Amino acid sequence: MKPDMFKEPVSILVGLGFPAEVRSAMDAYRHLVEWPAALRDHAHSVALKACGAALRGEIEAETARGLFAAFAEKHDLLAPETNAIVASRLRRDRDPHVR
Protein backbone atom coordinates (compact mmCIF):
# COMPACT_ATOMS: atom_id res chain seq x y z
CA MET A 1 0.00 0.00 0.00
CA LYS A 2 1.26 3.48 -0.85
CA PRO A 3 2.18 5.57 2.20
CA ASP A 4 -0.46 8.25 1.44
CA MET A 5 -3.35 5.73 1.21
CA PHE A 6 -6.12 5.87 3.82
CA LYS A 7 -7.10 2.67 5.66
CA GLU A 8 -10.75 3.58 5.00
CA PRO A 9 -11.86 6.01 2.29
CA VAL A 10 -13.77 9.17 3.14
CA SER A 11 -17.03 9.24 1.16
CA ILE A 12 -18.00 12.75 0.14
CA LEU A 13 -20.65 14.29 -2.09
CA VAL A 14 -19.37 16.08 -5.19
CA GLY A 15 -21.00 17.93 -8.07
CA LEU A 16 -24.75 17.53 -7.88
CA GLY A 17 -24.56 15.30 -4.83
CA PHE A 18 -22.83 12.29 -6.36
CA PRO A 19 -20.79 10.22 -3.90
CA ALA A 20 -17.04 9.93 -4.40
CA GLU A 21 -14.51 8.03 -2.34
CA VAL A 22 -11.38 9.88 -1.27
CA ARG A 23 -8.84 7.09 -0.79
CA SER A 24 -5.57 8.92 -0.21
CA ALA A 25 -3.94 12.12 0.93
CA MET A 26 -3.38 12.95 -2.75
CA ASP A 27 -7.12 12.56 -3.53
CA ALA A 28 -7.98 14.75 -0.53
CA TYR A 29 -5.36 17.32 -1.53
CA ARG A 30 -6.87 17.53 -5.03
CA HIS A 31 -10.37 18.12 -3.63
CA LEU A 32 -9.07 20.79 -1.30
CA VAL A 33 -7.13 22.60 -4.03
CA GLU A 34 -10.31 22.68 -6.16
CA TRP A 35 -12.41 24.08 -3.28
CA PRO A 36 -13.62 27.60 -4.21
CA ALA A 37 -11.34 30.30 -2.81
CA ALA A 38 -14.29 32.28 -1.46
CA LEU A 39 -15.34 29.31 0.71
CA ARG A 40 -11.91 28.51 2.16
CA ASP A 41 -11.70 28.74 5.92
CA HIS A 42 -9.50 27.59 8.80
CA ALA A 43 -10.69 23.98 8.49
CA HIS A 44 -9.74 24.03 4.81
CA SER A 45 -6.30 25.45 5.58
CA VAL A 46 -5.59 22.86 8.27
CA ALA A 47 -6.74 19.95 6.08
CA LEU A 48 -4.76 21.21 3.08
CA LYS A 49 -1.57 21.58 5.15
CA ALA A 50 -2.07 18.12 6.67
CA CYS A 51 -2.55 16.47 3.28
CA GLY A 52 0.58 18.20 1.99
CA ALA A 53 2.52 17.03 5.04
CA ALA A 54 1.26 13.46 4.53
CA LEU A 55 2.39 13.56 0.90
CA ARG A 56 5.86 14.64 2.05
CA GLY A 57 5.92 11.87 4.66
CA GLU A 58 5.98 14.31 7.57
CA ILE A 59 2.78 12.98 9.16
CA GLU A 60 0.76 9.77 8.91
CA ALA A 61 -1.87 9.55 6.17
CA GLU A 62 -4.48 8.70 8.83
CA THR A 63 -3.86 12.04 10.55
CA ALA A 64 -4.52 13.83 7.26
CA ARG A 65 -7.59 11.63 6.73
CA GLY A 66 -9.04 12.71 10.06
CA LEU A 67 -8.52 16.38 9.31
CA PHE A 68 -9.95 16.02 5.81
CA ALA A 69 -12.99 14.19 7.21
CA ALA A 70 -13.48 16.98 9.77
CA PHE A 71 -13.35 19.55 6.95
CA ALA A 72 -15.85 17.51 4.92
CA GLU A 73 -18.18 17.16 7.90
CA LYS A 74 -18.04 20.89 8.67
CA HIS A 75 -19.06 21.67 5.10
CA ASP A 76 -21.77 18.96 4.90
CA LEU A 77 -19.83 17.03 2.27
CA LEU A 78 -19.85 13.62 3.95
CA ALA A 79 -21.95 11.13 2.01
CA PRO A 80 -24.42 9.12 4.07
CA GLU A 81 -23.23 5.61 4.73
CA THR A 82 -24.70 3.09 2.30
CA ASN A 83 -25.61 0.75 5.16
CA ALA A 84 -27.66 3.48 6.84
CA ILE A 85 -29.55 4.17 3.61
CA VAL A 86 -30.28 0.48 3.04
CA ALA A 87 -31.40 -0.01 6.65
CA SER A 88 -33.69 3.02 6.39
CA ARG A 89 -35.29 1.70 3.22
CA LEU A 90 -35.77 -1.75 4.72
CA ARG A 91 -37.46 -0.24 7.79
CA ARG A 92 -39.69 1.88 5.60
CA ASP A 93 -40.65 -1.11 3.44
CA ARG A 94 -41.54 -3.20 6.50
CA ASP A 95 -43.41 -0.50 8.40
CA PRO A 96 -45.53 1.96 6.38
CA HIS A 97 -45.52 4.39 9.35
CA VAL A 98 -41.75 4.91 9.10
CA ARG A 99 -40.71 7.76 6.79
SEDODREN-342182 format. One record per residue: residue number from 1; chain; x negated, y, z negated of N, C-alpha, C in turn. Coordinates in nm, 3 decimals, m for minus. Last residue first. Layout:
<guros>
{NUM,"A",{X,Y,Z},{X,Y,Z},{X,Y,Z}};
...
</guros>
This chain:
<guros>
{99,"A",{4.100,0.692,m0.798},{4.071,0.776,m0.679},{3.926,0.795,m0.663}};
{98,"A",{4.310,0.436,m0.904},{4.175,0.491,m0.910},{4.151,0.570,m0.782}};
{97,"A",{4.548,0.319,m0.852},{4.552,0.439,m0.935},{4.415,0.506,m0.948}};
{96,"A",{4.508,0.080,m0.717},{4.553,0.196,m0.638},{4.558,0.326,m0.719}};
{95,"A",{4.245,m0.123,m0.757},{4.341,m0.050,m0.840},{4.384,0.076,m0.766}};
{94,"A",{4.088,m0.231,m0.555},{4.154,m0.320,m0.650},{4.264,m0.251,m0.731}};
{93,"A",{3.991,m0.009,m0.419},{4.065,m0.111,m0.344},{4.143,m0.204,m0.437}};
{92,"A",{3.855,0.122,m0.623},{3.969,0.188,m0.560},{4.056,0.086,m0.485}};
{91,"A",{3.650,m0.059,m0.673},{3.746,m0.024,m0.779},{3.872,0.034,m0.719}};
{90,"A",{3.519,m0.049,m0.425},{3.577,m0.175,m0.472},{3.681,m0.149,m0.580}};
{89,"A",{3.433,0.217,m0.423},{3.529,0.170,m0.322},{3.595,0.041,m0.364}};
{88,"A",{3.254,0.213,m0.637},{3.369,0.302,m0.639},{3.475,0.257,m0.540}};
{87,"A",{3.064,0.031,m0.544},{3.140,m0.001,m0.665},{3.266,0.086,m0.673}};
{86,"A",{2.963,0.178,m0.325},{3.028,0.048,m0.304},{3.115,0.013,m0.423}};
{85,"A",{2.850,0.396,m0.461},{2.955,0.417,m0.361},{3.034,0.288,m0.340}};
{84,"A",{2.659,0.272,m0.619},{2.766,0.348,m0.684},{2.882,0.371,m0.587}};
{83,"A",{2.489,0.163,m0.425},{2.561,0.075,m0.516},{2.677,0.146,m0.583}};
{82,"A",{2.381,0.394,m0.308},{2.470,0.309,m0.230},{2.551,0.218,m0.320}};
{81,"A",{2.373,0.698,m0.488},{2.323,0.561,m0.473},{2.426,0.477,m0.400}};
{80,"A",{2.385,1.005,m0.309},{2.442,0.912,m0.407},{2.389,0.772,m0.381}};
{79,"A",{2.085,1.190,m0.259},{2.195,1.113,m0.201},{2.252,1.023,m0.309}};
{78,"A",{1.991,1.505,m0.371},{1.985,1.362,m0.395},{2.109,1.294,m0.337}};
{77,"A",{2.023,1.776,m0.346},{1.983,1.703,m0.227},{1.984,1.551,m0.247}};
{76,"A",{2.067,1.986,m0.532},{2.177,1.896,m0.490},{2.146,1.823,m0.360}};
{75,"A",{1.846,2.110,m0.630},{1.906,2.167,m0.510},{2.017,2.079,m0.451}};
{74,"A",{1.770,1.949,m0.840},{1.804,2.089,m0.867},{1.880,2.151,m0.750}};
{73,"A",{1.701,1.714,m0.702},{1.818,1.716,m0.790},{1.864,1.860,m0.816}};
{72,"A",{1.469,1.796,m0.569},{1.585,1.751,m0.492},{1.712,1.755,m0.577}};
{71,"A",{1.302,1.849,m0.791},{1.335,1.955,m0.695},{1.462,1.919,m0.619}};
{70,"A",{1.292,1.589,m0.896},{1.348,1.698,m0.977},{1.387,1.816,m0.888}};
{69,"A",{1.162,1.459,m0.685},{1.299,1.419,m0.721},{1.366,1.526,m0.805}};
{68,"A",{0.914,1.587,m0.701},{0.995,1.602,m0.581},{1.141,1.566,m0.610}};
{67,"A",{0.833,1.495,m0.951},{0.852,1.638,m0.931},{0.933,1.667,m0.805}};
{66,"A",{0.818,1.219,m0.901},{0.904,1.271,m1.006},{0.933,1.419,m0.988}};
{65,"A",{0.624,1.212,m0.698},{0.759,1.163,m0.673},{0.857,1.222,m0.775}};
{64,"A",{0.396,1.298,m0.832},{0.452,1.383,m0.726},{0.596,1.342,m0.696}};
{63,"A",{0.369,1.073,m0.992},{0.386,1.204,m1.055},{0.448,1.300,m0.954}};
{62,"A",{0.325,0.876,m0.803},{0.448,0.870,m0.883},{0.474,1.001,m0.958}};
{61,"A",{0.072,0.932,m0.705},{0.187,0.955,m0.617},{0.316,0.956,m0.698}};
{60,"A",{m0.145,1.097,m0.937},{m0.076,0.977,m0.891},{0.043,1.015,m0.803}};
{59,"A",{m0.378,1.349,m0.823},{m0.278,1.298,m0.916},{m0.214,1.173,m0.856}};
{58,"A",{m0.573,1.366,m0.629},{m0.598,1.431,m0.757},{m0.498,1.388,m0.865}};
{57,"A",{m0.551,1.286,m0.367},{m0.592,1.187,m0.466},{m0.620,1.245,m0.603}};
{56,"A",{m0.440,1.451,m0.185},{m0.586,1.464,m0.205},{m0.639,1.364,m0.307}};
{55,"A",{m0.176,1.386,m0.219},{m0.239,1.356,m0.090},{m0.391,1.365,m0.099}};
{54,"A",{m0.134,1.492,m0.473},{m0.126,1.346,m0.453},{m0.194,1.306,m0.322}};
{53,"A",{m0.153,1.764,m0.415},{m0.252,1.703,m0.504},{m0.252,1.552,m0.490}};
{52,"A",{0.075,1.793,m0.254},{m0.058,1.820,m0.199},{m0.167,1.756,m0.282}};
{51,"A",{0.269,1.734,m0.446},{0.255,1.647,m0.328},{0.119,1.668,m0.262}};
{50,"A",{0.227,1.950,m0.621},{0.207,1.812,m0.667},{0.189,1.718,m0.550}};
{49,"A",{0.294,2.171,m0.462},{0.157,2.158,m0.515},{0.128,2.015,m0.559}};
{48,"A",{0.568,2.109,m0.422},{0.476,2.121,m0.308},{0.331,2.103,m0.353}};
{47,"A",{0.667,2.120,m0.684},{0.674,1.995,m0.608},{0.576,1.996,m0.490}};
{46,"A",{0.618,2.392,m0.745},{0.559,2.286,m0.827},{0.556,2.154,m0.749}};
{45,"A",{0.774,2.522,m0.548},{0.630,2.545,m0.558},{0.560,2.432,m0.634}};
{44,"A",{1.033,2.431,m0.612},{0.974,2.403,m0.481},{0.823,2.414,m0.487}};
{43,"A",{1.064,2.544,m0.864},{1.069,2.398,m0.849},{1.008,2.355,m0.716}};
{42,"A",{1.056,2.818,m0.799},{0.950,2.759,m0.880},{0.947,2.607,m0.866}};
{41,"A",{1.169,2.829,m0.454},{1.170,2.874,m0.592},{1.056,2.805,m0.667}};
{40,"A",{1.301,2.905,m0.135},{1.191,2.851,m0.216},{1.190,2.913,m0.354}};
{39,"A",{1.479,3.015,0.036},{1.534,2.931,m0.071},{1.425,2.873,m0.162}};
{38,"A",{1.339,3.149,0.230},{1.429,3.228,0.146},{1.483,3.149,0.027}};
{37,"A",{1.212,2.942,0.368},{1.134,3.030,0.281},{1.222,3.109,0.185}};
{36,"A",{1.357,2.617,0.384},{1.362,2.760,0.421},{1.291,2.850,0.318}};
{35,"A",{1.138,2.342,0.408},{1.241,2.408,0.328},{1.240,2.558,0.360}};
{34,"A",{0.921,2.228,0.529},{1.031,2.268,0.616},{1.143,2.340,0.541}};
{33,"A",{0.767,2.159,0.312},{0.713,2.260,0.403},{0.824,2.313,0.495}};
{32,"A",{0.928,1.954,0.204},{0.907,2.079,0.130},{0.855,2.191,0.219}};
{31,"A",{0.905,1.754,0.395},{1.037,1.812,0.363},{1.022,1.946,0.293}};
{30,"A",{0.626,1.706,0.378},{0.687,1.753,0.503},{0.823,1.818,0.478}};
{29,"A",{0.607,1.610,0.115},{0.536,1.732,0.153},{0.598,1.792,0.280}};
{28,"A",{0.747,1.370,0.140},{0.798,1.475,0.053},{0.736,1.609,0.090}};
{27,"A",{0.572,1.231,0.313},{0.712,1.256,0.353},{0.769,1.372,0.271}};
{26,"A",{0.344,1.228,0.146},{0.338,1.295,0.275},{0.479,1.327,0.325}};
{25,"A",{0.426,1.072,m0.066},{0.394,1.212,m0.093},{0.388,1.291,0.038}};
{24,"A",{0.696,0.862,0.056},{0.557,0.892,0.021},{0.541,1.041,m0.010}};
{23,"A",{0.959,0.824,0.128},{0.884,0.709,0.079},{0.742,0.739,0.032}};
{22,"A",{1.272,0.929,0.137},{1.138,0.988,0.127},{1.054,0.884,0.055}};
{21,"A",{1.536,0.852,0.342},{1.451,0.803,0.234},{1.312,0.865,0.244}};
{20,"A",{1.840,1.024,0.392},{1.704,0.993,0.440},{1.623,0.948,0.320}};
{19,"A",{2.182,1.065,0.485},{2.079,1.022,0.390},{1.946,0.991,0.460}};
{18,"A",{2.328,1.365,0.605},{2.283,1.229,0.636},{2.175,1.188,0.537}};
{17,"A",{2.425,1.624,0.591},{2.456,1.530,0.483},{2.419,1.386,0.512}};
{16,"A",{2.333,1.742,0.822},{2.475,1.753,0.788},{2.515,1.649,0.685}};
{15,"A",{2.012,1.752,0.696},{2.100,1.793,0.807},{2.242,1.814,0.760}};
{14,"A",{1.998,1.513,0.426},{1.937,1.608,0.519},{2.039,1.645,0.627}};
{13,"A",{1.975,1.396,0.099},{2.065,1.429,0.209},{1.998,1.535,0.295}};
{12,"A",{1.748,1.139,m0.017},{1.800,1.275,m0.014},{1.896,1.290,0.103}};
{11,"A",{1.602,0.907,m0.221},{1.703,0.924,m0.116},{1.763,1.063,m0.126}};
{10,"A",{1.280,0.819,m0.265},{1.377,0.917,m0.314},{1.475,0.938,m0.199}};
{9,"A",{1.162,0.478,m0.305},{1.186,0.601,m0.229},{1.284,0.693,m0.301}};
{8,"A",{0.934,0.355,m0.543},{1.075,0.358,m0.500},{1.095,0.486,m0.420}};
{7,"A",{0.662,0.402,m0.533},{0.710,0.267,m0.566},{0.855,0.250,m0.523}};
{6,"A",{0.534,0.596,m0.260},{0.612,0.587,m0.382},{0.653,0.443,m0.406}};
{5,"A",{0.203,0.636,m0.129},{0.335,0.573,m0.121},{0.402,0.571,m0.259}};
{4,"A",{m0.056,0.721,m0.128},{0.046,0.825,m0.144},{0.188,0.769,m0.140}};
{3,"A",{m0.219,0.493,m0.088},{m0.218,0.557,m0.220},{m0.111,0.665,m0.238}};
{2,"A",{m0.050,0.223,0.080},{m0.126,0.348,0.085},{m0.115,0.421,m0.048}};
{1,"A",{m0.084,m0.117,0.000},{0.000,0.000,0.000},{m0.089,0.124,0.000}};
</guros>
